[in-house]
Amino acid sequence: MAETVLRHDWSRAEVSALFALPFNELLHRAHTVHREHHDPNAVQVSTLLSIKTGGCPEDCAYCPQAARYDTGVAAQKLMDVDDVLERARAARAAGASRFCMGAAWRGPKDRDIPKVAAIVRAVKDLGLETCATLGLLGDGHAQQLKDAGLDYYNHNIDTAPEFYGEIIHTREYQDRLVTLEQVRDAGLKTCCGGIVGMGETREQRAGLLQALANLPEHPQSVPINQLVPVPGTPLGDAEPLDPFEFVRAIAVARILMPLSIVRLSAGRQQMDDAVQALCFFAGAGSIFYGEKLLTTGNPDVEADRALFRRLDLHPMDVVESAGTVHADIGEGESCGQGCGCSAAA
Ligand code: SF4
């Protein structure tokens, strides 16, 4: 097999041209890339737990955990280690290979890190891969989490750089990139993706995927979320995205970042089984398992098991490396939207 060349210089025109391909042509190309590097019948399964819910000072327009929006999400303190462990054991018993923990913070304070590190250590000792999404990291935080046994850090760039200011006003796009750099420098694997269906144009969806693909390293895990409109948030009345446009986004992500695991993330509950099957064909190789994504709904475990049976899919085992043929990777994330923050991804 020819060596795969990973590109980090995609132009917007190139990415837009992929989006504009006839649907069947795009899916054929994406599936061909997927088969070259991944087992097309294996899906990495993660479970996501909100370890600190609500009360977030940020203003992400999609997020029910922002304190400023009246969404009925009650603020809770950071969970105790034992309570998290109980949930992690249940996730492992249900077949999850990775346990993702989200906290609704702008970012952790120095005093929070030892508490989160203790949680990470305990979950890792169960034999699960670990992922955390805690928001913007401060100096030394990524290394401390790595030392505690963290495998992945989730931090999404959310949307195209030019659309970011329409969605979030309390931090800059560049802040995201700085945290991602800290995560890479600490030797953690990155989980980084975004949300579609927030009123952006197709060109802006192309911009999101272009920005992800042109990061210094492709994220090992790329969650593509479909907005779950939550009443009380500024995007509570957002128009639903055409499901085929969502499938196109999965396919383009697959082509741009061939070794990454593309995760079908938030919004699955709103998709019918046929759309999910198209997403798997287009290159999605990971899902969240469990009835809740932080604070928004997710298909229940039995429904997912039935879907796997009908599609002859099987869950991946825990593995460490991304990008080898038939390898399994995974990743983690946050807020019910996969936003990349702390409680949303
Ligand atoms: S997405 Fe994360 S950072 Fe944004 S408001 Fe929600 S919890 Fe806070």
Residues whose N, C-alpha, C, O or C-beta is under 5 A from the ligand:
A	BS01	SF4	C56 E58 D59 C60 C63 Q65 A66 A104 W105 C335 C339 C341 S342 A343 A344
